[in-house]
């Protein structure tokens, strides 16, 4: 089992408590579970949790990375992801929101 988490703005992996990346502000996941077990994910909804790991057919992952402080820049962007409320940092850091959807073979 692998666990990824953010602590002290570092993306970490549980294997040897390895630091994967610095300046990571947030890490979010959503799951698409085939709750009616019909083999069709098109009639399902994304959720932050799941019941049966054997029925999860896809995972969405978001990573929000940030720069060091840049005094002559003000971030006025709005970030929307993973069903969270809109995030408006209004500070002096550039940010990049990366996302991916991983389809699983169950």
C-alpha positions in Angstrom: 0.0 0.0 0.0 1.3 3.4 -0.9 0.3 6.6 0.8 1.0 10.0 -0.5 0.4 13.1 1.7 1.3 16.7 2.1 3.2 17.8 5.2 5.0 21.1 5.7 4.4 22.0 2.0 6.2 18.7 0.9 4.5 15.9 -1.0 5.6 12.8 0.7 5.4 9.0 0.1 5.2 6.6 3.0 8.0 4.4 1.6 11.0 5.5 3.8 9.1 8.8 4.4 10.5 10.0 1.1 9.9 13.6 0.0 8.6 13.5 -3.6 8.3 17.3 -4.2 8.7 20.6 -2.4 6.3 23.6 -2.4 3.1 21.5 -2.7 0.2 23.3 -1.2 -2.6 20.7 -1.7 -3.2 17.1 -2.9 -6.8 15.9 -3.5 -8.4 12.7 -4.8 -11.8 11.8 -6.1 -13.0 8.3 -6.9 -15.5 6.9 -9.4 -17.0 3.7 -8.0 -19.3 1.4 -10.0 -21.8 1.2 -7.2 -24.4 -0.6 -9.3 -21.8 -3.1 -10.6 -23.0 -2.8 -14.2 -19.5 -2.2 -15.7 -20.5 1.3 -16.8 -18.9 4.3 -15.0 -20.8 6.8 -17.1 -23.8 6.6 -14.8 -21.8 7.2 -11.6 -20.7 10.3 -9.7 -17.3 11.4 -8.5 -16.8 11.3 -4.7 -14.2 12.1 -2.1 -14.7 8.6 -0.6 -15.5 5.1 -1.7 -17.1 2.0 -0.2 -15.6 -1.0 -1.9 -12.1 -0.6 -3.4 -12.9 -3.4 -5.9 -15.5 -1.3 -7.5 -13.4 1.8 -8.0 -13.0 2.3 -11.7 -11.2 5.6 -11.9 -9.3 8.1 -9.7 -8.8 11.8 -10.3 -5.8 13.4 -8.7 -5.0 17.1 -8.2 -1.7 18.6 -7.1 -1.5 22.4 -6.4 2.1 23.5 -6.5 3.4 27.0 -5.6 6.5 29.0 -6.1 8.6 30.7 -3.6 7.5 34.3 -2.7 7.8 36.7 -5.6 7.4 40.2 -4.2 6.4 42.0 -7.5 3.7 39.4 -8.3 0.2 39.2 -6.8 -1.8 36.0 -7.5 -5.4 36.9 -8.2 -6.3 33.5 -9.7 -9.2 31.3 -8.6 -8.6 27.5 -8.3 -11.6 25.1 -8.5 -11.0 21.4 -8.1 -12.1 18.2 -6.3 -15.4 19.6 -5.3 -13.7 22.1 -3.0 -14.9 25.7 -2.6 -13.2 28.1 -4.9 -9.7 28.9 -3.6 -8.4 32.5 -4.0 -5.0 32.8 -2.4 -4.3 36.5 -3.1 -0.7 36.3 -2.2 2.8 36.6 -3.8 3.2 33.1 -5.2 2.7 31.6 -8.7 0.7 28.4 -8.6 0.2 25.5 -11.0 -2.8 23.1 -10.6 -2.1 19.8 -12.3 -4.7 17.1 -12.6 -4.9 13.6 -14.0 -7.5 10.9 -14.3 -6.4 7.3 -13.9 -8.7 4.5 -15.2 -8.3 1.3 -13.3 -8.8 -2.3 -14.5 -10.9 -4.0 -11.9 
